[in-house]
Amino acid sequence: MSKKINIGLVQMSCTENVQENMQKAIQGIREAALKGANIVCLQELFTSLYFCDVEDHANFNLAEAIPGPSTDTLSAVAKELGVVIIASLFEKRAAGLYHNTTAVLDADGSYLGKYRKMHIPDDPGYYEKFYFTPGDASPEDSGYKVFQTKFAKIGVLICWDQWYPEASRITALMGAEVLFYPTAIGWDTNETDPNINREQYNAWQTIQRSHAVANGVHVVSVNRVGREADQQFWGGSFVANPFGTLLYLGSHEQEEVHVQEIDLAKTEYYRSTWPYLRDRRVDSYHPITKRFID
């Protein structure tokens, strides 16, 4: 038995004009739908430039409520086209409280909920801690989310979450059939060593492919492209199957709308052939909750 669905990836460049970015994203969603997409994923913070390269209070004006204007707009598109939309937005939760958040809209236009980015970086060119509060976690709620859409149960993680196997594991254990990563990451244009740029991209791709292998699920990563300030966003969006094989690999330079067919039934094959979940020693993992084992 097969369970085939079509995944749309919209890899695009952005400008300062929020409405232009939204319209470009909608155009990409429409193109993906015409190509047969069932679920369409947009890149991280697609409505604006990647503003976290500077610490500027004026950028808080880009934030909005979720649900709110952008989800209302995309809800109508999702309903019209009959597609699921994964939309990464800058959320204003309350005065002085902001999140890097991804909303999920089902194929009938209904708002299924949101995931708030858990891991927040603070590095040169990526000053996200200035803007974003991490997603809520408590003894009752890990903060990670899955969404039952018309076509599949999906998990959504965001950019810096990509580097943490704990995030992908927990989301997969919650029943996610596909892991989606909206992303904004690139090369520092002041870096003169091409080997460093190459290693950085390879590490980024490799760690996510490893999440596909370890959890026996497809992984979809959608990154932005184009030059913004000192960042050359490297594109390179991809889809990996549950053995980490690349089914699609995007360009480093071009905007692309790609639709990739995947077969969710392959999860059963890979998980039964390589039964990592069966052999997990959950009784031995308690030290993982420590910051460091001194």
Backbone as CSV, one residue per row, in Angstrom:
resi,resn,N_x,N_y,N_z,CA_x,CA_y,CA_z,C_x,C_y,C_z
1,MET,0.853,-1.197,0.000,0.000,0.000,0.000,0.890,1.249,0.000
2,SER,0.453,2.257,-0.716,1.178,3.518,-0.730,0.282,4.617,-0.182
3,LYS,0.907,5.694,0.280,0.185,6.869,0.754,0.936,8.078,0.216
4,LYS,0.690,8.364,-1.046,1.461,9.394,-1.719,0.796,10.760,-1.585
5,ILE,1.622,11.751,-1.280,1.171,13.139,-1.250,2.226,13.995,-1.943
6,ASN,1.832,15.197,-2.341,2.734,16.106,-3.032,3.060,17.297,-2.142
7,ILE,4.362,17.538,-1.980,4.855,18.598,-1.112,5.373,19.755,-1.967
8,GLY,4.878,20.971,-1.718,5.344,22.152,-2.427,6.310,22.957,-1.570
9,LEU,7.417,23.368,-2.183,8.417,24.208,-1.522,8.522,25.517,-2.294
10,VAL,8.421,26.643,-1.591,8.544,27.957,-2.222,9.807,28.618,-1.680
11,GLN,10.865,28.596,-2.485,12.147,29.210,-2.137,12.218,30.548,-2.864
12,MET,12.284,31.645,-2.098,12.203,32.965,-2.723,13.101,33.978,-2.037
13,SER,13.340,35.077,-2.735,14.033,36.220,-2.155,12.987,37.206,-1.658
14,CYS,13.397,38.111,-0.766,12.464,39.060,-0.164,12.979,40.484,-0.288
15,THR,12.059,41.438,-0.143,12.393,42.858,-0.163,11.833,43.512,1.095
16,GLU,11.971,44.834,1.177,11.421,45.565,2.312,9.903,45.693,2.233
17,ASN,9.320,45.423,1.083,7.894,45.611,0.881,7.125,44.365,1.298
18,VAL,6.442,44.467,2.427,5.742,43.314,3.000,4.661,42.796,2.051
19,GLN,3.919,43.699,1.451,2.838,43.265,0.564,3.382,42.569,-0.682
20,GLU,4.480,43.073,-1.214,5.098,42.411,-2.370,5.550,41.006,-2.005
21,ASN,6.128,40.858,-0.827,6.567,39.534,-0.390,5.388,38.587,-0.234
22,MET,4.304,39.083,0.351,3.116,38.244,0.516,2.568,37.820,-0.846
23,GLN,2.507,38.757,-1.783,1.974,38.419,-3.098,2.885,37.434,-3.826
24,LYS,4.190,37.582,-3.666,5.109,36.627,-4.285,4.916,35.232,-3.682
25,ALA,4.735,35.183,-2.367,4.498,33.897,-1.703,3.202,33.263,-2.202
26,ILE,2.153,34.073,-2.316,0.867,33.551,-2.805,1.002,33.052,-4.239
27,GLN,1.746,33.797,-5.046,1.997,33.344,-6.415,2.709,31.993,-6.405
28,GLY,3.675,31.840,-5.498,4.378,30.559,-5.378,3.449,29.434,-4.941
29,ILE,2.545,29.748,-4.007,1.569,28.739,-3.564,0.678,28.323,-4.725
30,ARG,0.231,29.302,-5.503,-0.620,28.996,-6.659,0.120,28.137,-7.684
31,GLU,1.373,28.468,-7.920,2.167,27.674,-8.861,2.332,26.245,-8.357
32,ALA,2.603,26.112,-7.050,2.744,24.773,-6.477,1.439,23.993,-6.584
33,ALA,0.320,24.662,-6.324,-0.979,23.995,-6.416,-1.252,23.529,-7.841
34,LEU,-0.899,24.348,-8.829,-1.075,23.960,-10.230,-0.245,22.728,-10.581
35,LYS,0.879,22.584,-9.891,1.742,21.421,-10.098,1.298,20.214,-9.279
36,GLY,0.201,20.365,-8.543,-0.357,19.240,-7.814,-0.044,19.174,-6.345
37,ALA,0.500,20.245,-5.769,0.866,20.220,-4.348,-0.355,20.041,-3.456
38,ASN,-0.199,19.245,-2.410,-1.197,19.104,-1.353,-0.853,19.957,-0.136
39,ILE,0.441,20.022,0.187,0.939,20.806,1.319,2.035,21.721,0.788
40,VAL,1.949,23.019,1.099,2.939,23.983,0.618,3.603,24.649,1.820
41,CYS,4.928,24.627,1.832,5.698,25.225,2.929,6.437,26.463,2.423
42,LEU,6.282,27.566,3.151,7.003,28.799,2.878,8.217,28.893,3.795
43,GLN,9.173,29.738,3.423,10.400,29.880,4.211,10.163,30.705,5.470
44,GLU,11.161,30.743,6.332,11.063,31.471,7.596,10.910,32.979,7.363
45,LEU,9.943,33.590,8.073,9.749,35.041,8.068,9.683,35.592,6.642
46,PHE,8.836,34.979,5.823,8.802,35.259,4.386,8.213,36.613,4.034
47,THR,7.524,37.288,4.972,6.868,38.544,4.616,7.810,39.745,4.636
48,SER,9.060,39.556,5.073,9.976,40.690,5.200,11.392,40.260,4.891
49,LEU,12.280,41.238,4.856,13.695,40.921,4.907,13.991,40.209,6.227
50,TYR,15.113,39.502,6.282,15.520,38.887,7.551,16.075,40.001,8.436
51,PHE,15.202,40.567,9.266,15.522,41.768,10.028,16.418,41.507,11.229
52,CYS,16.639,40.237,11.577,17.395,39.918,12.794,18.902,40.113,12.628
53,ASP,19.330,40.634,11.478,20.750,40.924,11.293,21.170,42.171,12.065
54,VAL,20.167,42.920,12.578,20.449,44.095,13.407,19.495,44.104,14.602
55,GLU,19.885,44.823,15.655,19.008,45.031,16.800,18.388,46.420,16.672
56,ASP,17.153,46.462,16.214,16.488,47.728,15.928,15.033,47.632,16.391
57,HIS,14.670,48.474,17.355,13.310,48.413,17.901,12.243,48.686,16.841
58,ALA,12.584,49.385,15.790,11.596,49.672,14.744,11.095,48.397,14.091
59,ASN,11.890,47.352,14.119,11.495,46.095,13.467,10.345,45.395,14.184
60,PHE,10.096,45.761,15.442,8.948,45.167,16.128,7.631,45.548,15.456
61,ASN,7.655,46.607,14.659,6.450,47.022,13.945,6.045,46.013,12.866
62,LEU,6.946,45.095,12.521,6.634,44.065,11.527,5.765,42.948,12.111
63,ALA,5.681,42.880,13.428,4.993,41.755,14.070,3.477,41.922,13.987
64,GLU,2.770,40.806,14.090,1.310,40.806,14.004,0.745,39.685,14.861
65,ALA,-0.542,39.771,15.121,-1.225,38.707,15.853,-1.342,37.470,14.969
66,ILE,-1.330,36.298,15.620,-1.583,35.024,14.939,-2.611,34.249,15.768
67,PRO,-3.802,33.973,15.215,-4.248,34.351,13.870,-4.428,35.850,13.747
68,GLY,-4.323,36.328,12.488,-4.382,37.750,12.226,-4.429,38.007,10.736
69,PRO,-3.962,39.172,10.296,-4.099,39.554,8.893,-3.460,38.568,7.904
70,SER,-2.253,38.130,8.192,-1.580,37.226,7.249,-2.245,35.857,7.200
71,THR,-2.621,35.328,8.356,-3.278,34.024,8.340,-4.664,34.119,7.703
72,ASP,-5.335,35.260,7.867,-6.627,35.443,7.198,-6.458,35.413,5.680
73,THR,-5.447,36.121,5.197,-5.177,36.149,3.756,-4.853,34.764,3.233
74,LEU,-3.973,34.058,3.935,-3.535,32.742,3.470,-4.617,31.681,3.652
75,SER,-5.481,31.881,4.634,-6.614,30.960,4.824,-7.491,30.932,3.591
76,ALA,-7.759,32.122,3.046,-8.590,32.206,1.842,-7.921,31.507,0.672
77,VAL,-6.603,31.652,0.564,-5.860,30.989,-0.520,-5.886,29.476,-0.330
78,ALA,-5.679,29.021,0.897,-5.704,27.586,1.181,-7.053,26.982,0.811
79,LYS,-8.126,27.668,1.191,-9.475,27.169,0.889,-9.741,27.162,-0.611
80,GLU,-9.356,28.237,-1.289,-9.571,28.325,-2.734,-8.861,27.210,-3.480
81,LEU,-7.619,26.926,-3.084,-6.787,25.969,-3.818,-6.866,24.549,-3.266
82,GLY,-7.425,24.403,-2.070,-7.504,23.080,-1.457,-6.165,22.540,-1.025
83,VAL,-5.281,23.445,-0.545,-3.950,23.036,-0.111,-3.720,23.430,1.339
84,VAL,-2.860,22.695,2.014,-2.380,23.056,3.344,-1.251,24.059,3.165
85,ILE,-1.225,25.104,3.990,-0.160,26.111,3.923,0.543,26.190,5.269
86,ILE,1.872,26.148,5.212,2.731,26.291,6.396,3.409,27.652,6.273
87,ALA,3.073,28.581,7.183,3.453,29.985,7.025,4.193,30.500,8.254
88,SER,5.452,30.867,8.070,6.296,31.365,9.154,6.154,32.879,9.272
89,LEU,5.778,33.359,10.478,5.455,34.768,10.688,6.065,35.289,11.987
90,PHE,6.161,36.604,12.077,6.638,37.298,13.279,5.410,37.614,14.122
91,GLU,5.286,36.946,15.263,4.081,37.053,16.075,4.226,38.051,17.212
92,LYS,3.243,38.935,17.341,3.101,39.764,18.533,2.056,39.106,19.424
93,ARG,2.519,38.537,20.517,1.631,37.844,21.437,0.961,38.808,22.405
94,ALA,1.734,39.790,22.866,1.253,40.817,23.781,2.256,41.956,23.728
95,ALA,1.956,43.060,24.356,2.898,44.178,24.379,4.230,43.708,24.965
96,GLY,5.284,43.841,24.190,6.619,43.455,24.650,6.905,41.973,24.607
97,LEU,6.014,41.165,24.016,6.200,39.709,23.978,5.996,39.221,22.544
98,TYR,7.089,38.730,21.956,7.092,38.373,20.543,7.675,36.981,20.337
99,HIS,7.213,36.324,19.282,7.687,34.981,18.960,7.977,34.845,17.460
100,ASN,8.859,33.933,17.142,9.077,33.475,15.767,8.180,32.251,15.600
101,THR,7.113,32.402,14.856,5.990,31.464,14.903,5.600,30.989,13.513
102,THR,5.235,29.731,13.415,4.708,29.198,12.162,3.266,28.762,12.367
103,ALA,2.389,29.275,11.496,0.974,28.914,11.509,0.718,27.838,10.465
104,VAL,-0.253,26.970,10.745,-0.643,25.912,9.812,-2.113,26.083,9.472
105,LEU,-2.387,26.167,8.166,-3.741,26.345,7.651,-4.122,25.118,6.850
106,ASP,-5.263,24.529,7.186,-5.666,23.290,6.525,-6.245,23.587,5.140
107,ALA,-6.486,22.518,4.381,-6.910,22.649,2.985,-8.300,23.252,2.838
108,ASP,-9.079,23.306,3.912,-10.387,23.967,3.862,-10.316,25.403,4.364
109,GLY,-9.091,25.886,4.618,-8.900,27.248,5.095,-8.917,27.395,6.594
110,SER,-9.185,26.333,7.318,-9.248,26.433,8.781,-7.854,26.596,9.371
111,TYR,-7.798,27.351,10.450,-6.551,27.590,11.181,-6.359,26.460,12.187
112,LEU,-5.296,25.671,11.992,-5.074,24.502,12.850,-4.265,24.818,14.099
113,GLY,-3.538,25.935,14.084,-2.722,26.270,15.241,-1.362,26.767,14.822
114,LYS,-0.472,26.899,15.823,0.844,27.471,15.559,1.898,26.798,16.416
115,TYR,3.116,26.866,15.894,4.288,26.406,16.641,5.213,27.599,16.839
116,ARG,5.649,27.806,18.067,6.568,28.893,18.394,7.989,28.341,18.533
117,LYS,8.873,28.900,17.773,10.267,28.443,17.722,10.857,28.294,19.126
118,MET,11.443,27.125,19.377,11.953,26.812,20.714,13.403,27.239,20.915
119,HIS,14.239,27.046,19.917,15.663,27.364,20.027,15.915,28.709,19.346
120,ILE,16.419,29.661,20.101,16.601,31.024,19.590,18.095,31.357,19.571
121,PRO,18.658,31.637,18.389,20.093,31.919,18.306,20.419,33.360,18.667
122,ASP,21.677,33.609,18.963,22.206,34.959,19.126,23.647,34.935,18.650
123,ASP,23.819,35.198,17.379,25.123,35.127,16.730,25.270,36.325,15.805
124,PRO,26.493,36.641,15.370,26.652,37.746,14.418,25.753,37.557,13.193
125,GLY,24.918,38.542,12.936,23.997,38.470,11.806,22.688,37.773,12.119
126,TYR,22.589,37.169,13.306,21.374,36.428,13.695,21.022,36.770,15.141
127,TYR,20.642,38.017,15.373,20.383,38.501,16.735,18.932,38.245,17.125
128,GLU,18.545,37.000,17.119,17.134,36.664,17.323,16.689,36.800,18.772
129,LYS,17.597,36.662,19.717,17.194,36.791,21.118,16.721,38.207,21.439
130,PHE,17.131,39.180,20.638,16.654,40.550,20.813,15.158,40.638,20.537
131,TYR,14.667,39.806,19.625,13.290,39.899,19.157,12.359,38.825,19.727
132,PHE,12.855,37.597,19.866,11.954,36.463,20.072,12.090,35.837,21.450
133,THR,10.939,35.575,22.059,10.864,34.746,23.251,10.724,33.293,22.803
134,PRO,11.414,32.339,23.423,11.250,30.931,23.023,9.821,30.454,23.260
135,GLY,9.425,29.450,22.514,8.123,28.833,22.715,7.976,28.304,24.124
136,ASP,6.750,28.262,24.611,6.487,27.828,25.980,6.707,26.329,26.133
137,ALA,7.345,25.953,27.206,7.479,24.553,27.585,7.183,24.440,29.073
138,SER,6.573,23.342,29.460,6.218,23.108,30.855,6.252,21.612,31.099
139,PRO,6.126,21.172,32.350,6.080,19.728,32.599,4.940,19.041,31.853
140,GLU,3.883,19.795,31.527,2.737,19.200,30.845,2.830,19.317,29.331
141,ASP,3.652,20.239,28.833,3.675,20.538,27.403,5.111,20.839,26.989
142,SER,5.642,20.037,26.076,7.029,20.206,25.647,7.234,21.474,24.833
143,GLY,6.166,22.029,24.297,6.288,23.177,23.400,6.335,22.778,21.940
144,TYR,6.599,21.506,21.648,6.621,21.014,20.267,5.202,20.621,19.851
145,LYS,4.930,20.735,18.548,3.568,20.569,18.077,3.501,19.672,16.848
146,VAL,2.377,18.984,16.708,2.034,18.305,15.458,0.629,18.764,15.054
147,PHE,0.346,18.678,13.757,-0.917,19.175,13.221,-1.511,18.116,12.303
148,GLN,-2.737,17.726,12.574,-3.431,16.768,11.721,-4.088,17.532,10.580
149,THR,-3.476,17.506,9.417,-4.028,18.175,8.245,-4.845,17.177,7.428
150,LYS,-5.458,17.662,6.386,-6.254,16.798,5.510,-5.410,15.680,4.921
151,PHE,-4.130,15.946,4.660,-3.313,15.008,3.902,-2.324,14.210,4.747
152,ALA,-1.940,14.732,5.907,-0.955,14.040,6.747,-0.873,14.734,8.094
153,LYS,-0.380,13.993,9.086,-0.039,14.611,10.369,1.385,15.137,10.246
154,ILE,1.563,16.441,10.414,2.861,17.052,10.164,3.425,17.673,11.432
155,GLY,4.746,17.738,11.481,5.441,18.455,12.529,6.164,19.639,11.920
156,VAL,6.174,20.757,12.647,6.855,21.960,12.172,7.875,22.387,13.205
157,LEU,9.109,22.580,12.740,10.175,23.161,13.542,10.729,24.333,12.733
158,ILE,11.546,25.189,13.338,11.946,26.417,12.648,13.452,26.630,12.754
159,CYS,14.110,26.723,11.639,15.500,27.148,11.471,16.442,26.615,12.564
160,TRP,16.785,27.416,13.564,17.784,26.998,14.563,17.401,25.690,15.255
161,ASP,16.104,25.370,15.264,15.661,24.061,15.759,16.300,22.919,14.978
162,GLN,16.739,23.221,13.739,17.275,22.180,12.854,18.476,21.447,13.451
163,TRP,19.211,22.135,14.313,20.466,21.571,14.806,20.268,20.669,16.020
164,TYR,19.047,20.515,16.489,18.791,19.809,17.744,18.025,18.517,17.495
165,PRO,18.695,17.362,17.656,18.012,16.083,17.443,16.874,15.862,18.428
166,GLU,16.958,16.488,19.614,15.881,16.324,20.589,14.557,16.858,20.039
167,ALA,14.620,17.993,19.323,13.400,18.606,18.789,12.744,17.711,17.745
168,SER,13.550,17.195,16.831,12.992,16.324,15.794,12.491,15.014,16.396
169,ARG,13.202,14.475,17.375,12.781,13.219,17.998,11.439,13.375,18.700
170,ILE,11.310,14.414,19.499,10.062,14.607,20.232,8.904,14.808,19.266
171,THR,9.116,15.606,18.233,8.044,15.865,17.274,7.659,14.596,16.531
172,ALA,8.647,13.783,16.170,8.352,12.507,15.515,7.618,11.566,16.462
173,LEU,8.015,11.543,17.728,7.351,10.674,18.701,5.907,11.101,18.952
174,MET,5.589,12.344,18.642,4.221,12.828,18.778,3.362,12.422,17.574
175,GLY,3.982,11.748,16.616,3.221,11.205,15.498,3.391,11.911,14.175
176,ALA,4.330,12.865,14.086,4.538,13.570,12.820,4.961,12.590,11.731
177,GLU,4.281,12.658,10.588,4.641,11.827,9.446,5.667,12.514,8.544
178,VAL,5.698,13.837,8.603,6.675,14.638,7.865,7.141,15.751,8.789
179,LEU,8.449,16.051,8.762,8.988,17.179,9.505,9.280,18.313,8.535
180,PHE,8.735,19.500,8.811,8.963,20.680,7.983,9.827,21.681,8.746
181,TYR,10.796,22.262,8.042,11.681,23.269,8.619,11.687,24.532,7.758
182,PRO,10.852,25.529,8.035,11.037,26.841,7.410,12.324,27.479,7.941
183,THR,13.110,28.070,7.046,14.481,28.439,7.394,14.909,29.750,6.737
184,ALA,15.825,30.465,7.423,16.513,31.615,6.831,17.966,31.553,7.293
185,ILE,18.824,31.046,6.434,20.231,30.912,6.794,21.079,31.050,5.545
186,GLY,22.267,31.627,5.720,23.123,31.838,4.559,24.572,32.026,4.945
187,TRP,25.342,32.441,3.963,26.766,32.658,4.139,27.053,34.120,4.451
188,ASP,28.055,34.356,5.268,28.567,35.697,5.534,29.394,36.123,4.322
189,THR,28.981,37.200,3.674,29.685,37.622,2.453,31.083,38.151,2.741
190,ASN,31.393,38.404,4.009,32.746,38.842,4.368,33.702,37.670,4.586
191,GLU,33.170,36.444,4.540,34.010,35.261,4.705,34.802,35.010,3.414
192,THR,36.113,34.925,3.524,36.963,34.782,2.338,37.338,33.344,2.031
193,ASP,37.063,32.434,2.959,37.442,31.030,2.756,36.250,30.251,2.217
194,PRO,36.277,29.840,0.955,35.127,29.112,0.397,34.893,27.766,1.073
195,ASN,35.926,27.181,1.664,35.760,25.901,2.353,34.844,26.038,3.564
196,ILE,34.931,27.178,4.249,34.075,27.405,5.410,32.623,27.496,4.968
197,ASN,32.365,28.241,3.889,30.996,28.330,3.371,30.471,26.957,2.983
198,ARG,31.296,26.177,2.310,30.875,24.847,1.865,30.591,23.949,3.060
199,GLU,31.465,23.989,4.059,31.263,23.150,5.244,29.991,23.534,5.992
200,GLN,29.715,24.832,6.073,28.524,25.278,6.795,27.253,24.751,6.129
201,TYR,27.160,24.885,4.821,25.967,24.379,4.136,25.869,22.866,4.275
202,ASN,26.983,22.163,4.090,26.954,20.701,4.183,26.518,20.245,5.569
203,ALA,26.982,20.950,6.614,26.587,20.593,7.981,25.086,20.792,8.166
204,TRP,24.583,21.898,7.659,23.156,22.216,7.764,22.303,21.151,7.088
205,GLN,22.698,20.747,5.902,21.934,19.722,5.198,22.073,18.360,5.875
206,THR,23.298,18.030,6.291,23.569,16.708,6.870,22.787,16.491,8.159
207,ILE,22.748,17.501,9.033,22.070,17.307,10.312,20.581,17.063,10.099
208,GLN,19.995,17.727,9.116,18.568,17.522,8.875,18.297,16.172,8.218
209,ARG,19.167,15.759,7.338,19.020,14.423,6.745,19.150,13.354,7.828
210,SER,19.977,13.628,8.823,20.117,12.663,9.922,18.830,12.563,10.732
211,HIS,18.073,13.665,10.839,16.785,13.598,11.533,15.820,12.686,10.776
212,ALA,15.886,12.733,9.439,15.044,11.845,8.636,15.387,10.393,8.923
213,VAL,16.675,10.089,8.977,17.123,8.712,9.212,16.752,8.252,10.620
214,ALA,17.101,9.039,11.616,16.906,8.625,13.012,15.441,8.419,13.353
215,ASN,14.563,9.164,12.678,13.144,9.104,13.018,12.296,8.380,11.984
216,GLY,12.898,8.006,10.861,12.170,7.259,9.839,11.053,8.048,9.196
217,VAL,11.269,9.364,8.990,10.255,10.212,8.374,10.892,11.069,7.286
218,HIS,10.056,11.585,6.388,10.537,12.544,5.409,10.804,13.884,6.093
219,VAL,11.820,14.584,5.612,12.162,15.913,6.103,12.133,16.885,4.930
220,VAL,11.473,18.029,5.145,11.356,19.075,4.129,11.921,20.362,4.711
221,SER,12.940,20.921,4.053,13.566,22.147,4.527,13.459,23.209,3.439
222,VAL,12.876,24.363,3.792,12.638,25.429,2.814,13.378,26.684,3.273
223,ASN,14.389,27.064,2.515,15.260,28.179,2.878,15.085,29.337,1.901
224,ARG,15.373,30.553,2.369,15.311,31.700,1.473,16.577,31.803,0.642
225,VAL,16.545,32.669,-0.366,17.660,32.837,-1.280,17.831,34.327,-1.540
226,GLY,19.023,34.736,-1.976,19.265,36.132,-2.319,20.151,36.839,-1.302
227,ARG,20.656,37.996,-1.687,21.544,38.792,-0.847,20.736,39.777,-0.015
228,GLU,20.988,39.787,1.289,20.417,40.762,2.208,21.530,41.232,3.128
229,ALA,21.864,42.526,3.052,22.966,43.075,3.848,24.218,42.220,3.636
230,ASP,24.790,41.682,4.705,26.007,40.879,4.576,25.736,39.385,4.510
231,GLN,24.478,39.021,4.320,24.130,37.605,4.237,23.772,37.228,2.802
232,GLN,24.395,36.175,2.315,23.982,35.582,1.050,23.207,34.322,1.401
233,PHE,21.891,34.428,1.437,21.082,33.269,1.814,21.263,32.173,0.776
234,TRP,21.529,30.967,1.271,22.063,29.939,0.376,21.016,29.036,-0.278
235,GLY,19.733,29.351,-0.083,18.750,28.492,-0.738,19.010,27.047,-0.367
236,GLY,19.182,26.207,-1.400,19.508,24.806,-1.130,18.397,24.048,-0.443
237,SER,17.147,24.496,-0.608,16.017,23.776,-0.020,16.018,22.334,-0.508
238,PHE,15.470,21.430,0.303,15.530,20.023,-0.095,14.429,19.205,0.553
239,VAL,14.251,18.016,0.000,13.387,16.990,0.584,14.226,15.728,0.715
240,ALA,14.207,15.122,1.895,14.919,13.870,2.134,13.937,12.782,2.538
241,ASN,14.174,11.578,2.060,13.308,10.456,2.445,13.757,9.876,3.781
242,PRO,13.068,8.875,4.336,13.418,8.378,5.668,14.782,7.694,5.775
243,PHE,15.498,7.579,4.695,16.870,7.085,4.768,17.870,8.197,4.477
244,GLY,17.352,9.435,4.408,18.221,10.583,4.193,18.567,10.850,2.743
245,THR,18.028,10.071,1.830,18.299,10.279,0.409,17.610,11.547,-0.069
246,LEU,18.339,12.375,-0.815,17.756,13.599,-1.340,16.843,13.289,-2.514
247,LEU,15.592,13.638,-2.367,14.619,13.507,-3.454,14.572,14.776,-4.297
248,TYR,14.943,15.891,-3.686,14.985,17.182,-4.369,16.030,18.044,-3.690
249,LEU,16.771,18.815,-4.488,17.752,19.761,-3.974,17.646,21.046,-4.769
250,GLY,17.371,22.156,-4.078,17.199,23.442,-4.736,18.505,24.131,-5.041
251,SER,18.399,25.151,-5.860,19.536,25.965,-6.269,20.033,26.834,-5.115
252,HIS,21.307,27.242,-5.202,21.848,28.216,-4.254,21.550,29.655,-4.687
253,GLU,21.154,29.846,-5.930,21.035,31.204,-6.467,19.624,31.601,-6.887
254,GLN,18.789,30.639,-7.253,17.529,30.958,-7.926,16.315,30.787,-7.013
255,GLU,15.311,31.611,-7.261,14.000,31.367,-6.677,13.399,30.145,-7.369
256,GLU,12.766,29.279,-6.593,12.222,28.051,-7.164,10.920,27.680,-6.461
257,VAL,9.992,27.165,-7.247,8.798,26.517,-6.710,8.852,25.077,-7.188
258,HIS,8.959,24.165,-6.246,9.098,22.750,-6.596,8.025,21.932,-5.884
259,VAL,7.525,20.944,-6.562,6.578,20.003,-5.960,7.187,18.609,-6.016
260,GLN,7.267,17.980,-4.849,7.884,16.667,-4.727,6.878,15.647,-4.201
261,GLU,6.690,14.582,-4.942,5.852,13.495,-4.455,6.621,12.679,-3.430
262,ILE,5.979,12.378,-2.303,6.569,11.488,-1.315,5.542,10.414,-0.962
263,ASP,6.036,9.310,-0.478,5.161,8.193,-0.106,5.294,7.961,1.394
264,LEU,4.280,8.354,2.147,4.321,8.230,3.603,4.335,6.783,4.061
265,ALA,3.905,5.873,3.199,3.921,4.454,3.564,5.337,3.944,3.741
266,LYS,6.318,4.643,3.183,7.702,4.201,3.318,8.199,4.277,4.767
267,THR,7.515,5.073,5.594,7.897,5.119,7.006,7.819,3.727,7.629
268,GLU,6.767,2.992,7.335,6.635,1.631,7.862,7.779,0.748,7.395
269,TYR,8.122,0.830,6.120,9.220,0.019,5.588,10.530,0.337,6.290
270,TYR,10.882,1.628,6.360,12.169,1.992,6.946,12.215,1.720,8.441
271,ARG,11.099,1.975,9.136,11.099,1.767,10.591,11.088,0.299,10.962
272,SER,10.554,-0.551,10.107,10.573,-1.985,10.417,11.875,-2.639,9.971
273,THR,12.504,-2.089,8.925,13.784,-2.627,8.457,14.928,-2.181,9.360
274,TRP,14.879,-0.923,9.792,15.880,-0.365,10.713,15.116,0.135,11.946
275,PRO,14.846,-0.742,12.910,13.888,-0.435,13.997,14.492,0.377,15.142
276,TYR,14.860,1.606,14.835,15.456,2.460,15.866,14.490,2.720,17.013
277,LEU,13.220,2.915,16.701,12.263,3.203,17.776,12.089,1.993,18.686
278,ARG,12.111,0.790,18.107,11.997,-0.435,18.914,13.129,-0.541,19.929
279,ASP,14.326,-0.153,19.515,15.519,-0.395,20.327,15.935,0.792,21.191
280,ARG,15.117,1.828,21.232,15.443,2.967,22.090,15.450,2.538,23.550
281,ARG,16.472,2.935,24.294,16.570,2.644,25.720,16.100,3.863,26.505
282,VAL,14.794,4.036,26.533,14.244,5.237,27.153,14.559,5.292,28.646
283,ASP,14.814,4.126,29.251,15.144,4.095,30.673,16.516,4.679,30.956
284,SER,17.344,4.854,29.923,18.719,5.316,30.128,18.945,6.767,29.727
285,TYR,17.896,7.463,29.298,18.091,8.782,28.698,17.903,9.943,29.669
286,HIS,17.667,9.676,30.945,17.378,10.781,31.858,18.479,11.841,31.932
287,PRO,19.786,11.514,31.711,20.799,12.586,31.786,20.659,13.641,30.700
288,ILE,19.881,13.391,29.651,19.782,14.330,28.555,19.129,15.639,28.980
289,THR,18.426,15.635,30.109,17.773,16.855,30.573,18.755,17.791,31.296
290,LYS,19.982,17.358,31.495,20.999,18.227,32.107,21.644,19.079,31.031
291,ARG,22.071,20.299,31.411,22.775,21.191,30.491,24.093,20.577,30.047
292,PHE,24.812,19.982,31.000,26.095,19.320,30.731,26.321,18.329,31.848
293,ILE,26.896,17.165,31.518,27.138,16.141,32.530,28.568,16.294,33.039
294,ASP,28.702,17.000,34.140,30.031,17.305,34.687,30.645,16.075,35.356
